[in-house]
Amino acid sequence: MSNQSVASFDITYLQILDEDGNVDESLEPDLSDDELLELYTLMKRARRLDEKAIALQRRGEIGTYAPAIGQEAAQVGSAYALRDEDWMVTSFREQPAYLTRGTPMHKLLLYAAGMEESGKIEDSNDLPPSIPVGSQALHAAGIGWAQAIKNDAGASLVYFGDGATSQGDTYEAMNFAGVFDAHTVFLCQNNQYAISVPRNHQTRAETLAQKAVAAGIDGMQVDGNDILAVYTATKEALEDARNGDPHLIEALTYRMSMHTTSDDPKVYRDEAEEAEWKEKDPIDRFETYLKDKDILDDETITEIENDIEDELVEQIQLLKEKEEDVDPETMFEHTYAEMPQELRDQLERFREDR
């Protein structure tokens, strides 16, 4: 008989830029002034797109929309660490990540308007959004495994929320990735709520990062509202993943808006909590940091904001033009190999009402 410890683990936490915009200079990533300004602009573009999309949805111009307001640093910082040959696998809230990878605004809005054509993969290694919670982790594990088999120089990065860690798909994907040395990085955006279910109703685990332990892969926690920390953590994790060492990163952040435009967060959280997280706004703290480094001033901010507004006008006009090019009858064509009578009847009624 014996009673001995056979395994132990630690979860590290990374923060480079604190809530007041103060930086740990020893941990600052090697980014040029232009790159830092680009990161700021990407976050501002993402937030303004989400704000505009909510307004469009309220006017009935697009369908249900899942804003990422408050999560810009977690997405822009991580996507910025990707190389062109890497694959990005997303859920339904990754507008900032798509913008970082070069997807134009109108394509994201077109998808929200119900046009699946905008999800087509063109000139990028970015999968379309995945609506089922957690299933995209399996796709990323498969891509990462293929990269390992082919001895590919790329990696795959998959996004999911804290709610996905309550799904078996996510555990199976991490376990699979660990067994087969997949080139996969799992990025959990812990925004504190799975729709209306708070994180403490999902697990007794002290961190979500420790979910990696059972899969035998590395897990760490990062301040998800600190774009420098997210970029650094993701860049290092991707480098390890390219060598067959998959990672799980838990980015601690907050969904400052609704889960989707059909949700009312006031039903399940209070104003005091929202105000507390507002003080941790990722854009505000990065703006303070850039001003302190004399990279950004009020005049430049105004120029960036004006450019974004001009872009939005152009992109919304493109959205309307693209919508006119889409034949709505195609939504009947791709559900079944052979269209059943019930669907044919619906198609006929649709044609009569047009």
Backbone hydrogen bonds in HBPLUS format (Angstrom, degrees):
<---DONOR---> <-ACCEPTOR-->    atom                        ^
c    i                          cat <-CA-CA->   ^        H-A-AA   ^      H-
h    n   atom  resd res      DA  || num        DHA   H-A  angle D-A-AA Bond
n    s   type  num  typ     dist DA aas  dist angle  dist       angle   num
A0221-GLN N   A0012-THR O   2.83 MM 209  6.01 172.9  1.83 169.4 170.4     1
A0014-LEU N   A0221-GLN O   3.00 MM 207  6.49 143.1  2.14 135.6 145.7     2
A0223-ASP N   A0014-LEU O   2.99 MM 209  6.30 160.2  2.03 169.0 164.8     3
A0024-ASP N   A0016-ILE O   2.92 MM   8  5.31 148.0  2.02 148.2 158.2     4
A0018-ASP N   A0022-ASN O   2.89 MM   4  5.44 158.9  1.94 160.1 160.9     5
A0021-GLY N   A0018-ASP O   3.02 MM   3  5.37 165.1  2.05 115.8 119.6     6
A0027-LEU N   A0024-ASP O   2.91 MM   3  5.64 160.9  1.95 123.2 129.4     7
A0031-LEU N   A0029-PRO O   2.99 MM   2  5.76 122.9  2.33 109.9  93.7     8
A0036-LEU N   A0032-SER O   2.97 MM   4  6.26 158.0  2.02 152.1 158.2     9
A0037-LEU N   A0033-ASP O   2.96 MM   4  6.17 156.8  2.02 147.8 154.2    10
A0038-GLU N   A0034-ASP O   2.89 MM   4  6.08 144.0  2.02 139.6 150.0    11
A0039-LEU N   A0035-GLU O   2.97 MM   4  6.26 153.5  2.04 147.9 154.0    12
A0040-TYR N   A0036-LEU O   3.13 MM   4  6.43 157.9  2.18 145.9 151.2    13
A0041-THR N   A0037-LEU O   2.97 MM   4  6.20 162.7  2.00 147.6 152.3    14
A0042-LEU N   A0038-GLU O   2.92 MM   4  6.11 157.8  1.97 150.8 156.7    15
A0043-MET N   A0039-LEU O   3.10 MM   4  6.37 155.9  2.16 147.4 153.2    16
A0044-LYS N   A0040-TYR O   3.00 MM   4  6.30 160.2  2.04 152.6 158.2    17
A0045-ARG N   A0041-THR O   2.85 MM   4  6.06 159.5  1.89 152.2 158.0    18
A0046-ALA N   A0042-LEU O   2.98 MM   4  6.13 160.0  2.02 146.1 151.4    19
A0047-ARG N   A0043-MET O   3.01 MM   4  6.25 163.7  2.04 150.6 154.5    20
A0048-ARG N   A0044-LYS O   3.04 MM   4  6.19 166.4  2.06 149.8 153.8    21
A0049-LEU N   A0045-ARG O   2.89 MM   4  6.03 154.9  1.95 149.1 156.4    22
A0050-ASP N   A0046-ALA O   3.06 MM   4  6.29 162.6  2.09 149.3 153.3    23
A0051-GLU N   A0047-ARG O   2.97 MM   4  6.27 161.1  2.01 152.1 157.3    24
A0052-LYS N   A0048-ARG O   2.93 MM   4  6.10 159.3  1.98 148.0 153.6    25
A0053-ALA N   A0049-LEU O   2.78 MM   4  5.97 154.4  1.85 150.8 158.9    26
A0054-ILE N   A0050-ASP O   2.99 MM   4  6.22 155.1  2.05 150.1 155.2    27
A0055-ALA N   A0051-GLU O   3.31 MM   4  6.59 156.8  2.36 140.9 146.4    28
A0056-LEU N   A0052-LYS O   2.89 MM   4  6.23 154.6  1.96 149.7 157.3    29
A0057-GLN N   A0053-ALA O   2.89 MM   4  6.12 154.9  1.95 149.7 156.1    30
A0058-ARG N   A0054-ILE O   2.99 MM   4  6.24 156.2  2.05 147.6 153.9    31
A0059-ARG N   A0055-ALA O   3.13 MM   4  6.39 134.1  2.35 139.1 150.8    32
A0059-ARG N   A0056-LEU O   3.18 MM   3  5.14 131.4  2.43  92.3 105.3    33
A0061-GLU N   A0056-LEU O   2.90 MM   5  5.23 157.0  1.95 160.0 152.8    34
A0060-GLY N   A0057-GLN O   2.93 MM   3  4.98 157.4  1.99 104.4 111.6    35
A0063-GLY N   A0112-ALA O   2.81 MM  49  5.53 151.0  1.89 128.7 136.9    36
A0261-THR N   A0065-TYR O   2.87 MM 196  5.49 131.7  2.11 142.7 157.8    37
A0071-GLN N   A0068-ALA O   2.85 MM   3  5.39 163.5  1.88 142.2 145.9    38
A0256-MET N   A0069-ILE O   2.94 MM 187  5.58 149.8  2.03 149.9 153.5    39
A0075-GLN N   A0071-GLN O   3.26 MM   4  6.54 147.6  2.38 149.1 157.5    40
A0076-VAL N   A0072-GLU O   2.78 MM   4  5.78 165.8  1.80 160.4 163.8    41
A0077-GLY N   A0073-ALA O   2.98 MM   4  5.39 148.0  2.09 129.7 139.9    42
A0079-ALA N   A0075-GLN O   2.91 MM   4  5.97 169.7  1.92 153.8 157.3    43
A0080-TYR N   A0076-VAL O   2.94 MM   4  5.86 147.9  2.04 145.8 153.9    44
A0081-ALA N   A0078-SER O   3.06 MM   3  5.36 144.7  2.19 104.3 114.5    45
A0082-LEU N   A0079-ALA O   3.11 MM   3  5.38 158.7  2.16 106.9 113.6    46
A0086-ASP N   A0083-ARG O   3.07 MM   3  5.30 152.1  2.15 106.6 115.3    47
A0087-TRP N   A0155-ALA O   2.86 MM  68  6.34 157.9  1.91 151.6 158.7    48
A0157-LEU N   A0087-TRP O   2.87 MM  70  6.27 156.1  1.93 155.1 161.0    49
A0088-MET N   A0125-ASN O   2.88 MM  37  6.36 155.3  1.94 155.8 162.9    50
A0127-LEU N   A0088-MET O   2.98 MM  39  6.35 163.3  2.01 175.1 179.0    51
A0089-VAL N   A0157-LEU O   2.85 MM  68  6.08 163.5  1.88 163.1 162.6    52
A0159-TYR N   A0089-VAL O   2.95 MM  70  6.40 153.3  2.02 157.9 165.4    53
A0130-SER N   A0090-THR O   3.21 MM  40  6.19 138.6  2.40 116.5 127.5    54
A0098-TYR N   A0094-GLU O   3.00 MM   4  6.31 162.3  2.04 158.3 163.2    55
A0099-LEU N   A0095-GLN O   2.92 MM   4  6.16 164.8  1.94 160.3 164.1    56
A0100-THR N   A0096-PRO O   3.03 MM   4  6.19 152.2  2.11 141.5 149.0    57
A0101-ARG N   A0097-ALA O   3.08 MM   4  6.37 140.7  2.24 142.0 152.4    58
A0101-ARG N   A0098-TYR O   3.05 MM   3  5.06 123.8  2.38  94.8 109.4    59
A0103-THR N   A0098-TYR O   2.98 MM   5  5.36 159.2  2.02 147.5 141.7    60
A0102-GLY N   A0099-LEU O   3.04 MM   3  5.07 157.7  2.09 102.3 108.7    61
A0107-LYS N   A0104-PRO O   3.19 MM   3  5.74 136.6  2.39 110.9 121.0    62
A0108-LEU N   A0105-MET O   3.05 MM   3  5.33 120.4  2.42 104.2 118.6    63
A0109-LEU N   A0105-MET O   3.03 MM   4  6.36 158.3  2.07 155.8 162.6    64
A0110-LEU N   A0106-HIS O   2.78 MM   4  5.88 148.4  1.88 140.5 149.8    65
A0111-TYR N   A0107-LYS O   3.08 MM   4  6.26 153.8  2.15 141.4 147.1    66
A0112-ALA N   A0108-LEU O   3.17 MM   4  6.44 153.9  2.24 138.7 145.7    67
A0113-ALA N   A0109-LEU O   2.90 MM   4  6.17 126.1  2.19 138.1 153.3    68
A0113-ALA N   A0110-LEU O   3.09 MM   3  4.92 132.4  2.32  90.3 103.9    69
A0115-MET N   A0110-LEU O   3.10 MM   5  5.62 159.8  2.14 154.8 150.1    70
A0114-GLY N   A0111-TYR O   2.96 MM   3  5.26 158.9  2.01 110.5 114.8    71
A0118-SER N   A0115-MET O   3.17 MM   3  6.13 162.0  2.21 126.2 128.5    72
A0119-GLY N   A0116-GLU O   2.91 MM   3  5.47 162.0  1.94 118.2 124.2    73
A0120-LYS N   A0117-GLU O   3.22 MM   3  5.74 165.7  2.24 116.6 118.6    74
A0137-ALA N   A0134-GLY O   3.16 MM   3  5.78 154.9  2.22 115.7 122.2    75
A0138-LEU N   A0135-SER O   3.14 MM   3  5.68 139.6  2.31 110.9 119.8    76
A0140-ALA N   A0136-GLN O   3.04 MM   4  6.37 157.9  2.09 151.6 156.7    77
A0141-ALA N   A0137-ALA O   2.99 MM   4  6.22 151.6  2.08 142.4 150.3    78
A0142-GLY N   A0138-LEU O   2.98 MM   4  6.21 153.6  2.06 145.6 152.5    79
A0143-ILE N   A0139-HIS O   2.94 MM   4  6.27 156.9  1.99 149.4 155.6    80
A0144-GLY N   A0140-ALA O   2.86 MM   4  6.01 164.9  1.88 148.7 153.4    81
A0145-TRP N   A0141-ALA O   2.87 MM   4  6.03 145.5  1.99 141.2 150.7    82
A0146-ALA N   A0142-GLY O   2.96 MM   4  6.20 159.2  2.01 146.8 152.2    83
A0147-GLN N   A0143-ILE O   2.91 MM   4  6.24 153.1  1.98 149.2 157.2    84
A0148-ALA N   A0144-GLY O   3.01 MM   4  6.26 145.3  2.13 137.6 146.8    85
A0183-HIS N   A0144-GLY O   3.03 MM  39  4.17 167.1  2.04  98.6  98.9    86
A0148-ALA N   A0145-TRP O   3.04 MM   3  4.98 116.5  2.46  91.7 107.6    87
A0149-ILE N   A0145-TRP O   2.87 MM   4  6.21 159.7  1.91 155.3 160.4    88
A0150-LYS N   A0146-ALA O   2.97 MM   4  6.12 160.5  2.01 150.2 155.2    89
A0152-ASP N   A0147-GLN O   2.71 MM   5  4.72 161.6  1.75 152.0 154.0    90
A0151-ASN N   A0148-ALA O   3.10 MM   3  4.90 151.5  2.18  96.9 105.5    91
A0156-SER N   A0183-HIS O   2.76 MM  27  6.12 152.9  1.83 162.4 168.7    92
A0185-VAL N   A0156-SER O   2.80 MM  29  6.19 155.1  1.86 159.9 168.5    93
A0158-VAL N   A0185-VAL O   2.98 MM  27  6.38 164.2  2.01 168.9 173.7    94
A0187-LEU N   A0158-VAL O   2.79 MM  29  5.87 167.1  1.81 174.2 176.9    95
A0160-PHE N   A0187-LEU O   3.09 MM  27  6.44 144.3  2.22 161.0 158.5    96
A0189-GLN N   A0160-PHE O   2.78 MM  29  6.13 161.1  1.81 161.8 164.6    97
A0164-ALA N   A0161-GLY O   3.06 MM   3  5.52 140.9  2.22 108.9 118.7    98
A0165-THR N   A0162-ASP O   3.13 MM   3  5.51 147.5  2.24 106.6 115.5    99
A0166-SER N   A0163-GLY O   3.07 MM   3  5.61 160.8  2.11 113.7 118.6   100
A0167-GLN N   A0164-ALA O   2.98 MM   3  5.19 159.4  2.03 113.0 115.5   101
A0172-GLU N   A0168-GLY O   2.94 MM   4  6.14 168.2  1.95 163.7 167.3   102
A0173-ALA N   A0169-ASP O   2.92 MM   4  6.09 153.2  1.99 146.8 154.1   103
A0174-MET N   A0170-THR O   3.04 MM   4  6.32 160.3  2.08 148.3 152.9   104
A0175-ASN N   A0171-TYR O   2.86 MM   4  6.03 162.6  1.89 153.1 158.4   105
A0176-PHE N   A0172-GLU O   2.89 MM   4  5.96 161.6  1.92 145.8 151.3   106
A0177-ALA N   A0173-ALA O   2.86 MM   4  6.03 161.4  1.90 147.4 152.9   107
A0178-GLY N   A0174-MET O   2.96 MM   4  6.14 153.8  2.03 145.3 151.8   108
A0179-VAL N   A0175-ASN O   3.01 MM   4  6.26 159.6  2.05 151.4 156.4   109
A0180-PHE N   A0176-PHE O   3.01 MM   4  6.18 163.9  2.03 156.8 160.5   110
A0182-ALA N   A0177-ALA O   2.95 MM   5  4.65 155.4  2.02 135.6 140.5   111
A0247-HIS N   A0184-THR O   3.27 MM  63  6.84 146.2  2.39 143.7 153.5   112
A0186-PHE N   A0247-HIS O   2.81 MM  61  6.09 173.8  1.82 155.2 156.2   113
A0249-ILE N   A0186-PHE O   2.79 MM  63  6.19 162.9  1.82 169.1 174.8   114
A0188-CYS N   A0249-ILE O   2.81 MM  61  6.06 159.5  1.85 167.3 173.7   115
A0251-ALA N   A0188-CYS O   2.80 MM  63  6.02 166.7  1.82 164.5 169.1   116
A0191-ASN N   A0189-GLN O   2.95 MM   2  5.73 115.3  2.38 113.6  96.4   117
A0190-ASN N   A0251-ALA O   2.91 MM  61  5.77 139.2  2.08 138.8 151.4   118
A0253-THR N   A0190-ASN O   2.99 MM  63  5.80 174.6  1.99 140.9 141.4   119
A0199-ARG N   A0192-GLN O   3.08 MM   7  5.25 135.6  2.29 138.6 135.8   120
A0194-ALA N   A0197-VAL O   2.84 MM   3  5.02 166.1  1.86 145.6 147.8   121
A0197-VAL N   A0194-ALA O   3.04 MM   3  5.02 169.9  2.05 122.6 121.3   122
A0201-HIS N   A0198-PRO O   3.00 MM   3  5.60 162.2  2.04 119.4 125.2   123
A0202-GLN N   A0199-ARG O   3.03 MM   3  5.30 162.2  2.06 112.3 116.6   124
A0211-LYS N   A0208-LEU O   3.03 MM   3  5.56 162.5  2.06 114.2 119.6   125
A0212-ALA N   A0209-ALA O   3.15 MM   3  6.07 170.0  2.16 121.9 124.8   126
A0213-VAL N   A0210-GLN O   3.04 MM   3  5.45 154.0  2.11 110.6 117.5   127
A0215-ALA N   A0212-ALA O   3.02 MM   3  5.31 132.0  2.26 104.6 118.1   128
A0217-ILE N   A0212-ALA O   3.27 MM   5  5.40 166.3  2.29 146.5 143.9   129
A0216-GLY N   A0213-VAL O   2.94 MM   3  5.12 154.1  2.01 106.2 114.7   130
A0248-LEU N   A0218-ASP O   2.77 MM  30  6.17 146.3  1.89 154.9 166.2   131
A0220-MET N   A0248-LEU O   3.03 MM  28  6.56 146.8  2.15 154.7 165.0   132
A0250-GLU N   A0220-MET O   2.87 MM  30  6.25 165.4  1.90 158.5 163.5   133
A0222-VAL N   A0250-GLU O   2.88 MM  28  6.17 154.2  1.95 162.0 159.7   134
A0252-LEU N   A0222-VAL O   2.93 MM  30  6.26 164.8  1.95 174.9 172.9   135
A0226-ASP N   A0223-ASP O   3.09 MM   3  5.44 161.8  2.12 117.0 119.7   136
A0224-GLY N   A0252-LEU O   2.76 MM  28  4.53 128.8  2.02 117.1 126.8   137
A0230-VAL N   A0226-ASP O   3.01 MM   4  6.30 162.8  2.04 157.6 163.0   138
A0231-TYR N   A0227-ILE O   3.01 MM   4  6.02 164.3  2.03 142.3 146.9   139
A0232-THR N   A0228-LEU O   3.02 MM   4  6.13 165.1  2.04 144.7 149.2   140
A0233-ALA N   A0229-ALA O   2.89 MM   4  5.98 171.8  1.89 153.3 155.9   141
A0234-THR N   A0230-VAL O   2.95 MM   4  5.98 164.4  1.98 150.4 155.1   142
A0235-LYS N   A0231-TYR O   2.90 MM   4  5.94 162.5  1.93 150.9 156.3   143
A0236-GLU N   A0232-THR O   3.10 MM   4  6.26 165.7  2.12 151.6 154.7   144
A0237-ALA N   A0233-ALA O   2.97 MM   4  6.10 155.4  2.03 143.2 150.8   145
A0238-LEU N   A0234-THR O   2.84 MM   4  5.97 159.0  1.88 153.4 158.3   146
A0239-GLU N   A0235-LYS O   3.11 MM   4  6.32 153.0  2.18 142.5 149.6   147
A0240-ASP N   A0236-GLU O   3.09 MM   4  6.39 155.0  2.15 146.1 152.2   148
A0241-ALA N   A0237-ALA O   2.85 MM   4  6.07 157.1  1.90 147.5 154.7   149
A0242-ARG N   A0238-LEU O   2.96 MM   4  6.15 149.7  2.05 147.8 154.2   150
A0243-ASN N   A0240-ASP O   2.92 MM   3  5.29 148.0  2.02 107.2 117.6   151
A0245-ASP N   A0240-ASP O   3.10 MM   5  5.21 148.6  2.20 126.7 128.0   152
A0244-GLY N   A0241-ALA O   2.88 MM   3  4.98 155.7  1.94 116.9 115.2   153
A0263-ASP N   A0260-THR O   2.99 MM   3  5.39 157.2  2.04 122.8 123.5   154
A0267-VAL N   A0264-ASP O   3.16 MM   3  6.03 169.0  2.17 124.8 128.1   155
A0268-TYR N   A0265-PRO O   3.14 MM   3  5.68 146.0  2.26 112.4 119.9   156
A0269-ARG N   A0265-PRO O   3.07 MM   4  6.12 128.2  2.35 155.9 170.4   157
A0274-GLU N   A0270-ASP O   3.31 MM   4  6.67 162.1  2.35 147.2 152.1   158
A0275-ALA N   A0271-GLU O   2.86 MM   4  6.04 154.9  1.92 149.6 156.5   159
A0276-GLU N   A0272-ALA O   3.00 MM   4  6.19 151.0  2.08 143.3 150.9   160
A0277-TRP N   A0273-GLU O   3.14 MM   4  6.46 157.2  2.20 150.9 155.7   161
A0278-LYS N   A0274-GLU O   2.90 MM   4  6.08 138.6  2.08 140.6 153.0   162
A0280-LYS N   A0277-TRP O   2.85 MM   3  5.07 150.7  1.94 105.1 115.0   163
A0281-ASP N   A0278-LYS O   3.16 MM   3  5.20 157.9  2.21 113.4 112.7   164
A0285-ARG N   A0281-ASP O   3.25 MM   4  6.47 170.1  2.26 157.2 159.2   165
A0286-PHE N   A0282-PRO O   3.30 MM   4  6.27 154.2  2.37 134.3 141.2   166
A0287-GLU N   A0283-ILE O   2.88 MM   4  6.01 152.0  1.96 149.3 157.6   167
A0288-THR N   A0284-ASP O   3.04 MM   4  6.34 156.5  2.10 149.5 154.8   168
A0289-TYR N   A0285-ARG O   3.09 MM   4  6.33 157.5  2.14 142.2 148.2   169
A0290-LEU N   A0286-PHE O   2.92 MM   4  6.17 159.8  1.96 150.7 155.4   170
A0291-LYS N   A0287-GLU O   2.97 MM   4  6.17 153.4  2.04 148.2 155.5   171
A0292-ASP N   A0288-THR O   2.97 MM   4  6.19 157.0  2.02 148.4 154.7   172
A0293-LYS N   A0289-TYR O   3.13 MM   4  6.41 134.0  2.35 138.2 150.3   173
A0295-ILE N   A0290-LEU O   2.93 MM   5  5.23 162.9  1.96 163.8 159.5   174
A0294-ASP N   A0291-LYS O   2.97 MM   3  4.92 160.3  2.01 105.9 110.9   175
A0301-ILE N   A0297-ASP O   3.00 MM   4  6.31 156.6  2.06 154.0 161.3   176
A0302-THR N   A0298-ASP O   3.01 MM   4  6.26 159.6  2.05 147.9 152.4   177
A0303-GLU N   A0299-GLU O   3.06 MM   4  6.35 155.3  2.12 144.6 151.4   178
A0304-ILE N   A0300-THR O   2.91 MM   4  6.17 160.2  1.95 152.8 157.7   179
A0305-GLU N   A0301-ILE O   2.90 MM   4  6.15 164.9  1.92 154.7 158.7   180
A0306-ASN N   A0302-THR O   2.92 MM   4  6.09 156.4  1.97 148.9 155.3   181
A0307-ASP N   A0303-GLU O   2.95 MM   4  6.13 157.7  2.00 147.9 154.1   182
A0308-ILE N   A0304-ILE O   2.99 MM   4  6.24 154.0  2.06 148.9 156.0   183
A0309-GLU N   A0305-GLU O   3.06 MM   4  6.31 155.7  2.12 145.1 151.1   184
A0310-ASP N   A0306-ASN O   3.01 MM   4  6.28 158.0  2.06 149.2 155.0   185
A0311-GLU N   A0307-ASP O   2.91 MM   4  6.15 155.1  1.97 145.9 153.2   186
A0312-LEU N   A0308-ILE O   2.87 MM   4  6.13 154.6  1.93 149.5 156.2   187
A0313-VAL N   A0309-GLU O   3.13 MM   4  6.40 157.4  2.18 147.8 152.6   188
A0314-GLU N   A0310-ASP O   3.17 MM   4  6.47 163.2  2.20 149.9 153.7   189
A0315-GLN N   A0311-GLU O   2.83 MM   4  6.02 161.5  1.87 155.4 161.1   190
A0316-ILE N   A0312-LEU O   2.89 MM   4  5.97 156.3  1.95 150.9 156.0   191
A0317-GLN N   A0313-VAL O   3.17 MM   4  6.32 151.4  2.25 141.3 148.9   192
A0318-LEU N   A0314-GLU O   2.99 MM   4  6.29 151.1  2.08 143.3 151.6   193
A0319-LEU N   A0315-GLN O   2.88 MM   4  6.13 148.0  1.98 139.6 148.7   194
A0320-LYS N   A0316-ILE O   3.10 MM   4  6.40 157.6  2.16 145.4 149.3   195
A0321-GLU N   A0317-GLN O   3.07 MM   4  6.37 153.4  2.14 145.3 152.9   196
A0322-LYS N   A0318-LEU O   2.85 MM   4  6.06 160.9  1.88 156.1 160.9   197
A0323-GLU N   A0319-LEU O   2.93 MM   4  6.13 153.5  2.00 149.2 156.8   198
A0324-GLU N   A0320-LYS O   3.29 MM   4  6.49 147.0  2.40 138.5 145.6   199
A0325-ASP N   A0322-LYS O   3.01 MM   3  5.13 137.3  2.20  99.8 112.1   200
A0326-VAL N   A0323-GLU O   3.25 MM   3  5.40 158.5  2.30 104.1 110.5   201
A0330-THR N   A0327-ASP O   3.10 MM   3  6.01 168.4  2.11 127.5 130.6   202
A0331-MET N   A0328-PRO O   3.23 MM   3  5.97 167.3  2.25 117.9 121.2   203
A0332-PHE N   A0329-GLU O   3.08 MM   3  5.86 166.6  2.10 121.5 125.6   204
A0333-GLU N   A0330-THR O   3.06 MM   3  5.18 152.8  2.14 106.2 114.5   205
A0343-LEU N   A0340-PRO O   3.10 MM   3  5.49 121.1  2.46 106.1 119.4   206
A0344-ARG N   A0340-PRO O   2.99 MM   4  6.32 153.4  2.06 151.3 159.9   207
A0345-ASP N   A0341-GLN O   2.85 MM   4  6.13 152.6  1.93 153.0 160.0   208
A0346-GLN N   A0342-GLU O   3.10 MM   4  6.40 150.8  2.19 138.2 146.0   209
A0347-LEU N   A0343-LEU O   2.92 MM   4  6.17 155.0  1.98 147.4 154.1   210
A0348-GLU N   A0344-ARG O   2.99 MM   4  6.28 154.7  2.06 146.4 152.6   211
A0349-ARG N   A0345-ASP O   3.03 MM   4  6.33 157.3  2.08 148.7 154.4   212
A0350-PHE N   A0346-GLN O   2.86 MM   4  6.09 152.7  1.93 147.6 156.0   213
A0351-ARG N   A0347-LEU O   2.94 MM   4  6.21 157.5  1.99 149.6 154.9   214
A0352-GLU N   A0348-GLU O   3.03 MM   4  6.27 150.9  2.12 144.1 152.0   215
A0353-ASP N   A0349-ARG O   3.04 MM   4  6.27 142.7  2.19 143.4 152.6   216
A0353-ASP N   A0350-PHE O   3.17 MM   3  5.22 125.8  2.48  95.4 109.0   217
